[in-house]
Amino acid sequence: MKQQAIEQTQFNEIKELISQYAISQTVKERILNFDLTEDLTTVLNYQQETNEALNIIKSNQSFPFMASEQIDRLLMKIEDGFVLEPKELIEMADFLKSIRQLKEFFMRNNQLAPTLANYATKLQGFRNIEEVINLSIKNNQVTSDASRDLKKARQSIQKAQADINDKLHKFINHSANKSKIQEFLIIERDGVLTVPIKNSFKHSLKGRVISESGKGSTVYMELDSTRELNQKLQLAKAEETMLIYQILANLTEEIAQELISLNKTIQVIFSLEIIVAKAKYSHSINGEKVIINNKGIIHLIEAKHPLLGHAAVPLTISLGNEHCGLVITGPNSGGKTVVLKTIGLLTQLTMMGILIPANSKSQISTFEHILVDIGDYQDFDNALSTFSGHMNNMGKILNTANSHSLILVDEIGSGTEPTEGAALAIAILEELVHKKAIVLASTHYGEIKDFALNEPKFMTAAMAFDQETLQPRYQLLMNKVGESNGFFIARKMNIAEAILTRATDYLTKAN
């Protein structure tokens, strides 16, 4: 039933909107799967965290978060025993830097956000690893400054290459060799510095063929005079490769030794990112920090449906204490369903830690259960009519409801013969009130209106209707009873007075 309430109040749409403010995919998923809690202390903590993040947003500062998906992959790679490449190590160093910047950011905002600053104290610093990586790698390459042996190996490579180039240039520039050379270039083939020689001269020169051109007209020869130098070059390059791998392995090991701390730190970052996403959404709906209780008291002042934006009509409603039931009446399309969804949504948002679009003096409660019967339950596959579907749902609600439940029922008792429907609705409402649940129900039935007027635990409210334009005003009027306006509208539409008189007589006889 929890999922049903999420869908029927459109809370799933709200969570989708909140998740769009997250940077990391992990955080997006956590927001979409966020479990509400009725624990008042936890909810108050959520609210305080969100409000502090909102304070920072209102100060026009940007949060220095960095997406962690790539970092998660790199940490898994390290856990599996792989050595990180230079580019990956730079990404890790950038992430470690972002941790430091995030911690510094929240510590600077200690006065605006003391709770979040306290979170930030749990962000461990890894500056030593960050600095070693940045010293050892530049432009995605291991630098010669990374180790003395690597510097020596690269110096050996440079000397051997210079000596080979010197000998090969002398060979190329010697007049006796010009007729044998295909191209006057030094070309590397399979790691060996060679000269392109015409195929017909390959046996007249001292050296070995490393490779041939595609057509076979050119051979690439290593000259005997450079063979020893080429061997020295190959050994120096092999040593360079080994030393680079050793440096990368050492840097990876430095990170591996901090994996537990890193994973803990990332979880703190995720928590902060969720808080900031909630604050950004709260800011987008002009959310306010309201008074929260766990006593079932709802006193909302100028509250708005968060999905309707500027089209939302402010709602003021009071419920709880001695009155635990509210029956809302009024015309079709008059906004009764919007009122129910608004109460359900704002309650769920509060329990998630979102600041709600309402006057800051408003009060709202946490609940163990939010039970909803809104929409069409017709089920053709199971041969259930709309009424059967509603009754099936109401049966589940009655079995679940307790004194810590918020129950929202749209058009209670509808879908069957009006007299029976009204009688069933009244009995259900009485039972829910007996269970001390907080109940909001909408209806057209006069019998239910009369019940609510005469039952001390119930209040009534009506949706305002403009009798000039015959249009609903979507405004809730507490302690009022709405009329169906059927006769009034019929008269406005020029239905003959005689017909209206006969209809009035039929209605009188029926009552």
C-alpha positions, 0 to 999 in steps of 0.5 A: 500500500505504500507504493500505491500511496506514492503513485496515487499522490504523484510522490514518485514524480516528485522524487524524480524531480529531486533526483535531477538535482543529484550529480552521482547516479548512485545518489539519484537511485537513492533518492528514487528509493528513499524510504520515508520514516515516521520517527520525529527525531529523524525527520527533524534532523532531515529538515534541519539538514535541508534548511542549512543547505538551503541557507548556503544556496541562498548565499549564492554559493556552488557546492564543489561536488564531483560525480563519483561513478568513475571513482567507484569503477576505479576503486573496484578495479583496485580491489580486483588487484589491477594497477591504475593507468596514469589517466586513471590516477589523475582522475583519482587525484582530482577526486581526492582534491574534490574531497578536500575542497568539499570539506573546506567548503562546509567548514567555511560555512560553519555558521550557515550550516553547522550540522553539515559542517559536522558531516564534513569533519568525517571527510578524511583528507588524502592530500599526501596521495593527491600530491604524490600522484600530481608530482609523479604524473603530468599530461597523463604520463609518468614524469622523470621526477617520479624516481631517480632510476626512471630519470637515469633510464630515460637519459640512457634512452636519449643517449642511445637514440642520439648515438644511433641517429648520429651513425645513421645520419652519417650513413645516409649522408655518405655519397657512396650510399645515396643510390641504395637508399629509398628514402633519406629518413630514419624510421622506427620499425618494431622498436628499432631505428632503421634506414629504408633501403632499396630491395635490390641493395639489401644484400650489399649492406651489412645489417639485417632486414627488420621489415619490408614495405607492402609492395616489397620494393623497400626494406627497413634495415638495422645496420651492423654499426648500430646493432649494439646501440639498438640493443642498449636502447631496447634494454633502456626502454625495457627498464623504463617500462618496468620502472613506470609499471612499478611507479604506477603499482606503488601509487595504486597501492597507496590508494589501496591501503586507504580503500576502507577510509575512501569508501566511508568518505564516499558514503559521507559525500553521498549523504551530503549530496542527497541533502543538497539535492533536497535543498535545491528542490525545496528552493525550487518550490519556495519551501519553508521550514514548518513545525513538525509533530507526530500527533496527527495535527495538520495546520497548513497555512497557504500551502500549495501543491508542489507540482502545480507551480504558479497555478496552485491555489493556496490551501489553508486547512486544520485537522487533528486534536479533537477533530480527526476527520474532514469531509470535503464537498463541492462540484466535480473538477472543483479541486477536491482531489487536488486538496487530498493529493496536496495533503498527502504530498506535503506529508511525504515531502516533510517525512523525506526532509523537504521544506514545503511550500507553505507558511512557516507557521504551518504544522504538519505531522509524521505518520506510520501509514499514508493510505490512499484511495484515489482514482479509478480501480476498475480491473477488467482482467479480474472482472472487478468494477470500479466500485469493487476495486474501491471496496477491495482497496478500502478493505486493505485500508481498514485492516492497516489503519491505526492511530498513526495513519493518514487516510485520503479517500476521494469520492468515498462510497461512489460507484454504486447505488447512492443510498448504499454507497453513502451508508457504506461510506459513513460506516467506513468513516466511523470505523476509521475515526474509531481507530483514531486515524486522521481521515480526509474524504471527498464526497457528493452525497448529502447523507455523508455531509449530514453525518460530518455535520453531526459527528463531533470528531468530523469537520466539513470543508467546501470547494468554492464555486463561482456562481457567476461564471459557473467555474470552480475557484479551487479554494477550500473553505473550512467549516462549510458545506458545498452544494452540488449546484445542480439546480443552480446550474440548470437554471443558469442553462435555461432549463424550464422552471416547471422542470426544476419544480418537478425535480424539486418535488421528486427530491423532496419525496425521495428525502 
